[in-house]
Amino acid sequence: MHIYFSGIGGAGIGPLAQIAHQAGYAVSGSDKRDSSYIQYLRKHGITDIHIGQSRAAIAAVHEQKPIDWFVYSSALPLENPNAPELVYCAEQDIKTSKRDELLNLILKEQNLRLIAIAGTYGKTTTTAMVVWLFKELHETISYLLPAKVSYGEMGEFNLKSRYFVYEADEFDRNFLAYEPWLSLIAGISWDHHEIFPTREEYQAAFREFLDQSRHSFIWEEDSTYLGLEKSSKLSLLNSADPAINTIRQTGKYNRLDAWLAIQAVHYTTKRSIAELSEIMNRFPGLSRRMERIRPNLYSDYAHIPDKIRGAMSAATEIAAEKGQQVVVVYEPLTNRRQHYMIDDYADCFSGASKVYWIPSYLAREDPAQRIIPPSELIAHLADPSIAQPMERNAELKQAIQKHLDKGDMVVAMAGGGGNSLDDWLRNEFK
């Protein structure tokens, strides 16, 4: 079977393409722009990737080797319901679907138990930690990771595995396509407002997801936030449990993610909490989660207030050990989010001596919404004096270099893929 992945450079689609490739399917794909993720896939055997999602490109692929299944990212029809690739596939009667249908087919064919990690924040780190624990226990698993790690591929498929570990994203209600054997909820606030216009709709989707799960682990405060009733299907975790602080991971939120992962793998394998905790203390981290680009320069995927607070908890602990100041360069992910979260920033950068705030990374935008400039967003901080509007240019590079020369810790916080602040940072500070 030949599967064509549209948006193959995305964190959700790319690893699934890798899984399909490992499972023996012919794989090709496209994306709007080149990126480090695209380069990663090419190095791992998926070479038929086209930059630019045009009718001509997909037609050429189909002519050379007929496409049996077109798998697309949720963003494609949201950005353009008449996207050239979608129109072409409809004309050619090519099967089309989002990623969930293909993954569910793989799960069913291989009789795999799904361990799904969901939440507004913390789910990628928790997923990586679960995979780390299984690997260190020499348990054979299959998984998808939306981030690069040093201890495995972003996507691995093994015919001998019993479990499939997956980050179940709530965007476009993707996670409601699954019926997990075990679910973990890393943390919940409110996000993806274009899909869930109200907080209540967001909460209802998570309740539905938990109802579809055979068993779930969730923090007590998140259970209260969702209004859940006690159930034998739920294991409630106490975030104030003193045992959590025995985990040697930097940052409060990383320790919470680690504890959640430990509980899940203990439930699955029956290995002791003590053994799993010791393994977790060796967790090497993952890309774009307080990842060191060069000495004193870090990149983190924090792009909403709750994630920023998590990143700051790690950054301030790292900096305190060296007596450093923390400097943040922040690129919000999407303008549409800012219209909903503008009042939520408040003290999220607490602990930073300086914040350089650059314009939002634009994706899946509503053209009717006004672009909110950095200066206006900064005004909603509890202490606006710590922040300065900037552009991503030579002046910003010079400012970062001055802080590095002083010995400050500089953390770039940004979502986005190709041509994001993270890409720029890696190119300018190789």
C-alpha angles and dihedrals in degrees: 000000000000114000121190115202118205112203090023092163092063123107091242102041101036098063090044089055088052091051091050090049091052091046089060103259122137106249133198133151153157143232138186094245142009118259145163088270091056090050090049092054092047091053089052097056104274099114103150096087123137125204107219122042100236134151091238094055097050091042090055091051092048092050092052095045119001114246114233100183132021112203116190138186118251089245094065101074092033091059094040124000087194096050110162094241093051092048092048093050091049090052092048093044091238115164110253132191145143119263096269095071093054094045092048089052091053091047092050097044092049096038091233126172109231119226103192125192115200139167143109092268139008096034098114093049092045091049091051090049093051090051090048092053094049092048094048089050088052090238112156110237142157120221150160121227122187091206137053119259133184095230102057149350123291087248127026129178123189124178090212095056123111097192135051116203114207140170103231106207119204094210110120086003089281094153092060090071091073138072102204125204086215130011130194123197110205098187139320135215119132130291144148092053093180088064097035107034092184134041088236092059090051091051091047091055091054091048089053091049091052091047089056092051122091092218134356142193116212137162115256093240092052090049089053091046090055093044093236123175121225112273140168086237091065130073109195118209126205112225089201093059105133090219089071090069091059087071109099098219122126114248132028094254093050089054090051091050089048093052091050091051091048092052092050095049090045089054091048102041103021089228113150123270089232093056093045092047091054090050090048090054087067094052106136099205131236140257120291092009102107087317115175110233093179133336109316093356118106139176125211133178093226108137106146127055096258092050090046090054089051092050091047091052089058096040095051092050092051092046094046091059090058099034092245135151116239116232120186130203107195130195112178116220110240128349092238091066091055092063089062102036102037091110094045098069095076105124100355092118092052108149096033118117092200137012123197106199116199129186119287122270103246121224134143089001130177104237090209092062120093115240106246110220122224092250091061093047091048090056088067094061117107086237109025091177092079093062134073129188112239141168124231097255145102091298091058091047090052091049091051091048091052090054091048090050089053090052096250122150109244119198122188110206116195145131121206131090128234115024092012125138087266092058091046092049093052092048096047097042103037 
